[in-house]
Amino acid sequence: MKNIIIIFVLFCLWFSTTFADVESEEKTENNQKIEAEKLQETDQKTKNTEIEQPQETKKVEEKKEESSENLKTAETMKSGSEKNTTKVIPKFDAQAVTDATYTYYYATGCSHCADLDAFLKKFWGYEKLKITKKEVRGNQENAKAFGKDSERLLGDKNKAGTPFVIAKVGEQEIPLVGTDVVEEFLKPALNTPSEKYIQEQKSAKSKKMITLVVLLLLAGGIPAGLYLLGRKK
């Protein structure tokens, strides 16, 4: 009987820990949603402010900003060694990011690629953007293209890791290496969570909770039943 009680107590501790993890995930998701809403409000305020400015002044300012960003990028990306280490990348508005085309090199089993995929699914990236995915670990042709693009844009065919995304905005190609860099570049266009993604996450959490409750009932019911059978004998 003591062994049964110990097992039951340990299971309860495991259940409470798992439940705490689920609550933590929900809080994180809510915080991300709040952050996305704040970002959307900020973008809207910025757009309203821009509309109030005279058209000619606005065009002059946009050209100055674009020239400044492109100059910084050109200076930072002169040599191959600088291309991959720089954190300065051109910034574009939501429309330009949406209209661009993307070549996305990824590797099966790459955890960083999985994180980027989750971000793209959460914010409708695959539906909103024109993305061509190329797996490099099991496809030699894609692996060769990956090396050539890395050498062409970063100065070294071994410079880029996965995920490696090439954003083509007009005639300009921008190499984006790493999940954080790609997400930062795409944020102007991807800032509203997909309702489908949110519902899928909620459904998965509900199924997980139901499974845990059933297991808890079984963990309590089976030992109690065995104990009662043992007393009858």
C-alpha atoms as an extended CHARMM CRD file, in Angstrom:
* protein
*
       233  EXT
         1         1  MET       CA              0.0000000000        0.0000000000        0.0000000000  PROA      1               0.0000000000
         2         2  LYS       CA              2.8600000000        2.3910000000        0.7930000000  PROA      2               0.0000000000
         3         3  ASN       CA              4.3180000000        1.8260000000       -2.6760000000  PROA      3               0.0000000000
         4         4  ILE       CA              0.9710000000        2.6380000000       -4.2680000000  PROA      4               0.0000000000
         5         5  ILE       CA              0.6850000000        5.8820000000       -2.2990000000  PROA      5               0.0000000000
         6         6  ILE       CA              4.2410000000        6.8830000000       -3.2550000000  PROA      6               0.0000000000
         7         7  ILE       CA              3.5210000000        6.2220000000       -6.9410000000  PROA      7               0.0000000000
         8         8  PHE       CA              0.3040000000        8.2300000000       -6.7380000000  PROA      8               0.0000000000
         9         9  VAL       CA              2.0650000000       11.2010000000       -5.0580000000  PROA      9               0.0000000000
        10        10  LEU       CA              4.8430000000       11.1780000000       -7.6660000000  PROA      10              0.0000000000
        11        11  PHE       CA              2.2830000000       11.1520000000      -10.4580000000  PROA      11              0.0000000000
        12        12  CYS       CA              0.4570000000       14.1070000000       -8.8890000000  PROA      12              0.0000000000
        13        13  LEU       CA              3.7420000000       16.0510000000       -8.7360000000  PROA      13              0.0000000000
        14        14  TRP       CA              4.4060000000       15.2730000000      -12.3900000000  PROA      14              0.0000000000
        15        15  PHE       CA              0.8960000000       16.3610000000      -13.3300000000  PROA      15              0.0000000000
        16        16  SER       CA              1.1820000000       19.6820000000      -11.4680000000  PROA      16              0.0000000000
        17        17  THR       CA              4.5390000000       20.3960000000      -13.1790000000  PROA      17              0.0000000000
        18        18  THR       CA              3.0760000000       19.6680000000      -16.6110000000  PROA      18              0.0000000000
        19        19  PHE       CA              0.0560000000       21.8310000000      -15.8680000000  PROA      19              0.0000000000
        20        20  ALA       CA              2.3680000000       24.6880000000      -14.8710000000  PROA      20              0.0000000000
        21        21  ASP       CA              4.1940000000       24.3150000000      -18.2020000000  PROA      21              0.0000000000
        22        22  VAL       CA              0.8980000000       24.5700000000      -20.0940000000  PROA      22              0.0000000000
        23        23  GLU       CA             -0.0260000000       27.7320000000      -18.1820000000  PROA      23              0.0000000000
        24        24  SER       CA              3.4060000000       29.1870000000      -18.9660000000  PROA      24              0.0000000000
        25        25  GLU       CA              2.8920000000       28.4610000000      -22.6880000000  PROA      25              0.0000000000
        26        26  GLU       CA             -0.4970000000       30.2010000000      -22.6030000000  PROA      26              0.0000000000
        27        27  LYS       CA              1.0110000000       33.2700000000      -20.9140000000  PROA      27              0.0000000000
        28        28  THR       CA              3.7930000000       33.4020000000      -23.5240000000  PROA      28              0.0000000000
        29        29  GLU       CA              1.2520000000       33.1640000000      -26.3470000000  PROA      29              0.0000000000
        30        30  ASN       CA             -0.8680000000       35.9370000000      -24.8070000000  PROA      30              0.0000000000
        31        31  ASN       CA              2.2150000000       38.1490000000      -24.4230000000  PROA      31              0.0000000000
        32        32  GLN       CA              3.1220000000       37.5720000000      -28.0730000000  PROA      32              0.0000000000
        33        33  LYS       CA             -0.4060000000       38.4660000000      -29.1280000000  PROA      33              0.0000000000
        34        34  ILE       CA             -0.3210000000       41.6790000000      -27.0510000000  PROA      34              0.0000000000
        35        35  GLU       CA              3.0600000000       42.5700000000      -28.5290000000  PROA      35              0.0000000000
        36        36  ALA       CA              1.7270000000       42.0060000000      -32.0650000000  PROA      36              0.0000000000
        37        37  GLU       CA             -1.3010000000       44.2160000000      -31.3380000000  PROA      37              0.0000000000
        38        38  LYS       CA              0.9470000000       46.9670000000      -29.9670000000  PROA      38              0.0000000000
        39        39  LEU       CA              3.1390000000       46.7390000000      -33.0600000000  PROA      39              0.0000000000
        40        40  GLN       CA              0.0640000000       46.9970000000      -35.2620000000  PROA      40              0.0000000000
        41        41  GLU       CA             -1.1460000000       50.0900000000      -33.3480000000  PROA      41              0.0000000000
        42        42  THR       CA              2.2930000000       51.6870000000      -33.6850000000  PROA      42              0.0000000000
        43        43  ASP       CA              2.3230000000       50.9900000000      -37.4490000000  PROA      43              0.0000000000
        44        44  GLN       CA             -1.1350000000       52.5270000000      -37.7710000000  PROA      44              0.0000000000
        45        45  LYS       CA             -0.0970000000       55.6560000000      -35.8420000000  PROA      45              0.0000000000
        46        46  THR       CA              2.9910000000       55.9740000000      -38.0400000000  PROA      46              0.0000000000
        47        47  LYS       CA              0.8790000000       55.6670000000      -41.1850000000  PROA      47              0.0000000000
        48        48  ASN       CA             -1.5540000000       58.3230000000      -39.9260000000  PROA      48              0.0000000000
        49        49  THR       CA              1.3410000000       60.6660000000      -39.1710000000  PROA      49              0.0000000000
        50        50  GLU       CA              2.7910000000       60.0960000000      -42.6320000000  PROA      50              0.0000000000
        51        51  ILE       CA             -0.5530000000       60.8760000000      -44.2830000000  PROA      51              0.0000000000
        52        52  GLU       CA             -0.6490000000       64.2420000000      -42.5280000000  PROA      52              0.0000000000
        53        53  GLN       CA              2.7420000000       65.2280000000      -43.9650000000  PROA      53              0.0000000000
        54        54  PRO       CA              2.8660000000       67.0100000000      -47.3450000000  PROA      54              0.0000000000
        55        55  GLN       CA              3.4200000000       64.5350000000      -50.2030000000  PROA      55              0.0000000000
        56        56  GLU       CA              6.5970000000       66.1880000000      -51.4930000000  PROA      56              0.0000000000
        57        57  THR       CA              8.2170000000       66.2680000000      -48.0380000000  PROA      57              0.0000000000
        58        58  LYS       CA              7.3140000000       62.6410000000      -47.4910000000  PROA      58              0.0000000000
        59        59  LYS       CA              8.9290000000       61.5620000000      -50.7960000000  PROA      59              0.0000000000
        60        60  VAL       CA             12.1290000000       63.4770000000      -50.0220000000  PROA      60              0.0000000000
        61        61  GLU       CA             12.3520000000       61.8960000000      -46.5480000000  PROA      61              0.0000000000
        62        62  GLU       CA             11.7360000000       58.3950000000      -47.9250000000  PROA      62              0.0000000000
        63        63  LYS       CA             14.4930000000       58.8290000000      -50.5260000000  PROA      63              0.0000000000
        64        64  LYS       CA             16.9010000000       60.0830000000      -47.8780000000  PROA      64              0.0000000000
        65        65  GLU       CA             16.1260000000       57.1240000000      -45.5730000000  PROA      65              0.0000000000
        66        66  GLU       CA             16.4340000000       54.5980000000      -48.4200000000  PROA      66              0.0000000000
        67        67  SER       CA             19.7450000000       56.0860000000      -49.6030000000  PROA      67              0.0000000000
        68        68  SER       CA             21.0790000000       56.1130000000      -46.0370000000  PROA      68              0.0000000000
        69        69  GLU       CA             20.0820000000       52.4660000000      -45.3930000000  PROA      69              0.0000000000
        70        70  ASN       CA             21.4770000000       51.2550000000      -48.7290000000  PROA      70              0.0000000000
        71        71  LEU       CA             24.7260000000       53.1640000000      -48.1470000000  PROA      71              0.0000000000
        72        72  LYS       CA             25.1170000000       51.5570000000      -44.7100000000  PROA      72              0.0000000000
        73        73  THR       CA             24.4440000000       48.1250000000      -46.1870000000  PROA      73              0.0000000000
        74        74  ALA       CA             26.9110000000       48.6360000000      -49.0360000000  PROA      74              0.0000000000
        75        75  GLU       CA             29.6410000000       49.8020000000      -46.6580000000  PROA      75              0.0000000000
        76        76  THR       CA             29.0200000000       46.9810000000      -44.1720000000  PROA      76              0.0000000000
        77        77  MET       CA             28.8460000000       44.2810000000      -46.8540000000  PROA      77              0.0000000000
        78        78  LYS       CA             32.0130000000       45.1780000000      -48.8230000000  PROA      78              0.0000000000
        79        79  SER       CA             33.9460000000       42.0020000000      -48.0210000000  PROA      79              0.0000000000
        80        80  GLY       CA             32.7670000000       38.4210000000      -47.6020000000  PROA      80              0.0000000000
        81        81  SER       CA             33.8410000000       38.3560000000      -43.9530000000  PROA      81              0.0000000000
        82        82  GLU       CA             31.6520000000       41.3470000000      -43.1760000000  PROA      82              0.0000000000
        83        83  LYS       CA             28.5480000000       40.1570000000      -45.0080000000  PROA      83              0.0000000000
        84        84  ASN       CA             27.5590000000       37.4580000000      -42.5790000000  PROA      84              0.0000000000
        85        85  THR       CA             28.5040000000       39.2520000000      -39.3580000000  PROA      85              0.0000000000
        86        86  THR       CA             26.7070000000       42.5290000000      -40.0460000000  PROA      86              0.0000000000
        87        87  LYS       CA             23.4550000000       43.2480000000      -38.2700000000  PROA      87              0.0000000000
        88        88  VAL       CA             22.6190000000       46.1470000000      -40.5960000000  PROA      88              0.0000000000
        89        89  ILE       CA             20.1220000000       45.0860000000      -43.2590000000  PROA      89              0.0000000000
        90        90  PRO       CA             17.8860000000       47.2800000000      -45.4160000000  PROA      90              0.0000000000
        91        91  LYS       CA             14.4670000000       47.9980000000      -43.9470000000  PROA      91              0.0000000000
        92        92  PHE       CA             11.3330000000       47.9850000000      -46.0860000000  PROA      92              0.0000000000
        93        93  ASP       CA              7.6860000000       48.7350000000      -45.4610000000  PROA      93              0.0000000000
        94        94  ALA       CA              4.9910000000       46.0550000000      -45.2620000000  PROA      94              0.0000000000
        95        95  GLN       CA              4.0880000000       46.3260000000      -48.9580000000  PROA      95              0.0000000000
        96        96  ALA       CA              7.6760000000       45.8910000000      -50.1470000000  PROA      96              0.0000000000
        97        97  VAL       CA              8.1920000000       42.8980000000      -47.8360000000  PROA      97              0.0000000000
        98        98  THR       CA              4.9510000000       41.3260000000      -49.1100000000  PROA      98              0.0000000000
        99        99  ASP       CA              5.7880000000       41.9070000000      -52.7960000000  PROA      99              0.0000000000
       100       100  ALA       CA              9.3140000000       40.4640000000      -52.4750000000  PROA      100             0.0000000000
       101       101  THR       CA             10.2110000000       36.8750000000      -53.4230000000  PROA      101             0.0000000000
       102       102  TYR       CA             12.0900000000       34.5520000000      -51.0590000000  PROA      102             0.0000000000
       103       103  THR       CA             14.3820000000       31.5550000000      -51.4650000000  PROA      103             0.0000000000
       104       104  TYR       CA             14.4500000000       29.6640000000      -48.1880000000  PROA      104             0.0000000000
       105       105  TYR       CA             17.2720000000       27.1410000000      -47.6640000000  PROA      105             0.0000000000
       106       106  TYR       CA             16.5840000000       24.7800000000      -44.7680000000  PROA      106             0.0000000000
       107       107  ALA       CA             17.8140000000       21.4550000000      -43.4230000000  PROA      107             0.0000000000
       108       108  THR       CA             15.7700000000       18.5360000000      -42.1060000000  PROA      108             0.0000000000
       109       109  GLY       CA             16.3240000000       18.2250000000      -38.3660000000  PROA      109             0.0000000000
       110       110  CYS       CA             17.5150000000       21.8360000000      -38.0130000000  PROA      110             0.0000000000
       111       111  SER       CA             15.9490000000       23.2580000000      -34.8140000000  PROA      111             0.0000000000
       112       112  HSD       CA             16.4280000000       26.8630000000      -35.9810000000  PROA      112             0.0000000000
       113       113  CYS       CA             14.5910000000       26.0460000000      -39.2220000000  PROA      113             0.0000000000
       114       114  ALA       CA             11.7760000000       24.5330000000      -37.1550000000  PROA      114             0.0000000000
       115       115  ASP       CA             11.5410000000       27.7830000000      -35.1770000000  PROA      115             0.0000000000
       116       116  LEU       CA             11.3390000000       29.8060000000      -38.3940000000  PROA      116             0.0000000000
       117       117  ASP       CA              8.6720000000       27.4490000000      -39.7980000000  PROA      117             0.0000000000
       118       118  ALA       CA              6.6160000000       27.9220000000      -36.6270000000  PROA      118             0.0000000000
       119       119  PHE       CA              6.8980000000       31.7140000000      -37.0130000000  PROA      119             0.0000000000
       120       120  LEU       CA              5.8260000000       31.5710000000      -40.6790000000  PROA      120             0.0000000000
       121       121  LYS       CA              2.8550000000       29.3250000000      -39.8900000000  PROA      121             0.0000000000
       122       122  LYS       CA              1.7980000000       31.4570000000      -36.9340000000  PROA      122             0.0000000000
       123       123  PHE       CA              1.7430000000       34.6790000000      -38.9540000000  PROA      123             0.0000000000
       124       124  TRP       CA              0.4370000000       33.3250000000      -42.3020000000  PROA      124             0.0000000000
       125       125  GLY       CA              3.9090000000       33.6100000000      -43.8670000000  PROA      125             0.0000000000
       126       126  TYR       CA              3.4340000000       30.7850000000      -46.3580000000  PROA      126             0.0000000000
       127       127  GLU       CA              0.0660000000       32.1990000000      -47.4400000000  PROA      127             0.0000000000
       128       128  LYS       CA              1.0570000000       35.8930000000      -47.5770000000  PROA      128             0.0000000000
       129       129  LEU       CA              4.5660000000       35.6550000000      -49.0520000000  PROA      129             0.0000000000
       130       130  LYS       CA              6.0840000000       34.1070000000      -52.1670000000  PROA      130             0.0000000000
       131       131  ILE       CA              8.4630000000       31.5690000000      -50.5940000000  PROA      131             0.0000000000
       132       132  THR       CA             10.3990000000       28.8330000000      -52.4070000000  PROA      132             0.0000000000
       133       133  LYS       CA             11.7370000000       26.2390000000      -49.9460000000  PROA      133             0.0000000000
       134       134  LYS       CA             14.8810000000       24.2300000000      -50.7170000000  PROA      134             0.0000000000
       135       135  GLU       CA             16.0230000000       21.3670000000      -48.4820000000  PROA      135             0.0000000000
       136       136  VAL       CA             19.8390000000       21.1060000000      -48.4860000000  PROA      136             0.0000000000
       137       137  ARG       CA             20.6160000000       18.0580000000      -46.3430000000  PROA      137             0.0000000000
       138       138  GLY       CA             19.0330000000       15.3980000000      -48.5360000000  PROA      138             0.0000000000
       139       139  ASN       CA             19.1000000000       17.1430000000      -51.9170000000  PROA      139             0.0000000000
       140       140  GLN       CA             22.4720000000       17.5370000000      -53.6530000000  PROA      140             0.0000000000
       141       141  GLU       CA             21.1670000000       19.9750000000      -56.2650000000  PROA      141             0.0000000000
       142       142  ASN       CA             19.7840000000       22.2850000000      -53.5690000000  PROA      142             0.0000000000
       143       143  ALA       CA             23.0010000000       21.8970000000      -51.5430000000  PROA      143             0.0000000000
       144       144  LYS       CA             25.0660000000       23.0730000000      -54.5510000000  PROA      144             0.0000000000
       145       145  ALA       CA             22.7400000000       26.0370000000      -55.1160000000  PROA      145             0.0000000000
       146       146  PHE       CA             23.0050000000       26.8300000000      -51.3950000000  PROA      146             0.0000000000
       147       147  GLY       CA             26.8150000000       26.9100000000      -51.6120000000  PROA      147             0.0000000000
       148       148  LYS       CA             26.8020000000       29.0570000000      -54.7580000000  PROA      148             0.0000000000
       149       149  ASP       CA             24.3560000000       31.5840000000      -53.3050000000  PROA      149             0.0000000000
       150       150  SER       CA             26.3400000000       31.7320000000      -50.0600000000  PROA      150             0.0000000000
       151       151  GLU       CA             29.5680000000       32.3900000000      -51.9840000000  PROA      151             0.0000000000
       152       152  ARG       CA             27.8880000000       34.9130000000      -54.2860000000  PROA      152             0.0000000000
       153       153  LEU       CA             26.1870000000       36.9330000000      -51.5480000000  PROA      153             0.0000000000
       154       154  LEU       CA             28.4000000000       36.3150000000      -48.5100000000  PROA      154             0.0000000000
       155       155  GLY       CA             31.8080000000       35.7710000000      -50.0940000000  PROA      155             0.0000000000
       156       156  ASP       CA             32.2070000000       32.1640000000      -48.9020000000  PROA      156             0.0000000000
       157       157  LYS       CA             30.2340000000       29.0470000000      -49.8540000000  PROA      157             0.0000000000
       158       158  ASN       CA             30.5840000000       27.7870000000      -46.2730000000  PROA      158             0.0000000000
       159       159  LYS       CA             29.6170000000       31.0990000000      -44.6810000000  PROA      159             0.0000000000
       160       160  ALA       CA             25.8580000000       30.6220000000      -44.3790000000  PROA      160             0.0000000000
       161       161  GLY       CA             24.0980000000       28.2000000000      -42.0700000000  PROA      161             0.0000000000
       162       162  THR       CA             20.4460000000       27.2570000000      -42.0350000000  PROA      162             0.0000000000
       163       163  PRO       CA             18.0180000000       28.8380000000      -42.1400000000  PROA      163             0.0000000000
       164       164  PHE       CA             19.3770000000       30.9610000000      -44.9960000000  PROA      164             0.0000000000
       165       165  VAL       CA             16.8480000000       33.1700000000      -46.7910000000  PROA      165             0.0000000000
       166       166  ILE       CA             17.4730000000       35.3150000000      -49.8570000000  PROA      166             0.0000000000
       167       167  ALA       CA             14.9570000000       38.1460000000      -50.0900000000  PROA      167             0.0000000000
       168       168  LYS       CA             14.6530000000       39.6830000000      -53.5480000000  PROA      168             0.0000000000
       169       169  VAL       CA             13.1150000000       43.1550000000      -53.3480000000  PROA      169             0.0000000000
       170       170  GLY       CA             12.9220000000       44.5240000000      -56.8670000000  PROA      170             0.0000000000
       171       171  GLU       CA             16.4240000000       43.9750000000      -58.2920000000  PROA      171             0.0000000000
       172       172  GLN       CA             18.0750000000       43.9150000000      -54.8670000000  PROA      172             0.0000000000
       173       173  GLU       CA             18.9960000000       40.6090000000      -53.2000000000  PROA      173             0.0000000000
       174       174  ILE       CA             19.3480000000       40.6080000000      -49.4170000000  PROA      174             0.0000000000
       175       175  PRO       CA             20.9490000000       37.5820000000      -47.6630000000  PROA      175             0.0000000000
       176       176  LEU       CA             19.3350000000       36.7910000000      -44.3140000000  PROA      176             0.0000000000
       177       177  VAL       CA             21.1200000000       34.2610000000      -42.1010000000  PROA      177             0.0000000000
       178       178  GLY       CA             19.5050000000       32.9800000000      -38.9040000000  PROA      178             0.0000000000
       179       179  THR       CA             15.9750000000       32.8390000000      -37.5060000000  PROA      179             0.0000000000
       180       180  ASP       CA             16.1160000000       36.1620000000      -35.6310000000  PROA      180             0.0000000000
       181       181  VAL       CA             17.3910000000       38.0780000000      -38.6800000000  PROA      181             0.0000000000
       182       182  VAL       CA             14.7190000000       36.6080000000      -40.9730000000  PROA      182             0.0000000000
       183       183  GLU       CA             11.8950000000       37.2540000000      -38.4990000000  PROA      183             0.0000000000
       184       184  GLU       CA             13.0260000000       40.8590000000      -37.9650000000  PROA      184             0.0000000000
       185       185  PHE       CA             13.0490000000       41.4610000000      -41.7320000000  PROA      185             0.0000000000
       186       186  LEU       CA              9.5490000000       39.9660000000      -42.1940000000  PROA      186             0.0000000000
       187       187  LYS       CA              7.8690000000       41.6150000000      -39.1920000000  PROA      187             0.0000000000
       188       188  PRO       CA              6.4690000000       44.6310000000      -41.1210000000  PROA      188             0.0000000000
       189       189  ALA       CA              4.3000000000       42.2240000000      -43.1490000000  PROA      189             0.0000000000
       190       190  LEU       CA              3.8370000000       39.4470000000      -40.5820000000  PROA      190             0.0000000000
       191       191  ASN       CA              2.5390000000       40.8980000000      -37.3140000000  PROA      191             0.0000000000
       192       192  THR       CA             -0.9500000000       39.4070000000      -36.9140000000  PROA      192             0.0000000000
       193       193  PRO       CA             -1.2000000000       35.8130000000      -35.5950000000  PROA      193             0.0000000000
       194       194  SER       CA             -3.1300000000       33.3500000000      -37.7390000000  PROA      194             0.0000000000
       195       195  GLU       CA             -6.4970000000       32.4100000000      -36.2090000000  PROA      195             0.0000000000
       196       196  LYS       CA             -6.0570000000       28.9050000000      -37.6060000000  PROA      196             0.0000000000
       197       197  TYR       CA             -2.6970000000       28.5640000000      -35.8290000000  PROA      197             0.0000000000
       198       198  ILE       CA             -4.1600000000       29.8470000000      -32.5470000000  PROA      198             0.0000000000
       199       199  GLN       CA             -7.0940000000       27.4160000000      -32.7360000000  PROA      199             0.0000000000
       200       200  GLU       CA             -4.7610000000       24.4990000000      -33.5140000000  PROA      200             0.0000000000
       201       201  GLN       CA             -2.6110000000       25.3600000000      -30.4970000000  PROA      201             0.0000000000
       202       202  LYS       CA             -5.6680000000       25.6110000000      -28.2310000000  PROA      202             0.0000000000
       203       203  SER       CA             -7.0050000000       22.3070000000      -29.5520000000  PROA      203             0.0000000000
       204       204  ALA       CA             -3.6580000000       20.5880000000      -28.9460000000  PROA      204             0.0000000000
       205       205  LYS       CA             -3.5170000000       21.9430000000      -25.3850000000  PROA      205             0.0000000000
       206       206  SER       CA             -7.1000000000       20.7920000000      -24.6890000000  PROA      206             0.0000000000
       207       207  LYS       CA             -6.2980000000       17.2590000000      -25.8980000000  PROA      207             0.0000000000
       208       208  LYS       CA             -3.1660000000       17.2380000000      -23.7600000000  PROA      208             0.0000000000
       209       209  MET       CA             -5.1190000000       18.2870000000      -20.6610000000  PROA      209             0.0000000000
       210       210  ILE       CA             -7.8230000000       15.6580000000      -21.2590000000  PROA      210             0.0000000000
       211       211  THR       CA             -5.1410000000       12.9640000000      -21.6240000000  PROA      211             0.0000000000
       212       212  LEU       CA             -3.4980000000       14.0600000000      -18.3670000000  PROA      212             0.0000000000
       213       213  VAL       CA             -6.8070000000       14.0500000000      -16.4820000000  PROA      213             0.0000000000
       214       214  VAL       CA             -7.6050000000       10.5310000000      -17.7540000000  PROA      214             0.0000000000
       215       215  LEU       CA             -4.1490000000        9.3200000000      -16.7330000000  PROA      215             0.0000000000
       216       216  LEU       CA             -4.5650000000       10.8990000000      -13.3120000000  PROA      216             0.0000000000
       217       217  LEU       CA             -7.9130000000        9.1500000000      -12.8090000000  PROA      217             0.0000000000
       218       218  LEU       CA             -6.4080000000        5.8420000000      -13.9120000000  PROA      218             0.0000000000
       219       219  ALA       CA             -3.3990000000        6.3580000000      -11.6580000000  PROA      219             0.0000000000
       220       220  GLY       CA             -5.7120000000        6.8660000000       -8.6920000000  PROA      220             0.0000000000
       221       221  GLY       CA             -8.3910000000        4.3390000000       -9.6330000000  PROA      221             0.0000000000
       222       222  ILE       CA             -6.2240000000        1.3230000000      -10.4910000000  PROA      222             0.0000000000
       223       223  PRO       CA             -4.1850000000        1.3050000000       -7.2470000000  PROA      223             0.0000000000
       224       224  ALA       CA             -7.3760000000        1.8060000000       -5.2170000000  PROA      224             0.0000000000
       225       225  GLY       CA             -9.0550000000       -1.0660000000       -7.0510000000  PROA      225             0.0000000000
       226       226  LEU       CA             -6.0760000000       -3.3630000000       -6.5230000000  PROA      226             0.0000000000
       227       227  TYR       CA             -6.0050000000       -2.4380000000       -2.8510000000  PROA      227             0.0000000000
       228       228  LEU       CA             -9.7050000000       -3.2550000000       -2.4100000000  PROA      228             0.0000000000
       229       229  LEU       CA             -9.2890000000       -6.5760000000       -4.2390000000  PROA      229             0.0000000000
       230       230  GLY       CA             -6.3670000000       -7.4130000000       -1.9900000000  PROA      230             0.0000000000
       231       231  ARG       CA             -8.4370000000       -6.7160000000        1.1390000000  PROA      231             0.0000000000
       232       232  LYS       CA            -11.2740000000       -8.9340000000       -0.0690000000  PROA      232             0.0000000000
       233       233  LYS       CA             -8.8990000000      -11.8450000000       -0.5530000000  PROA      233             0.0000000000
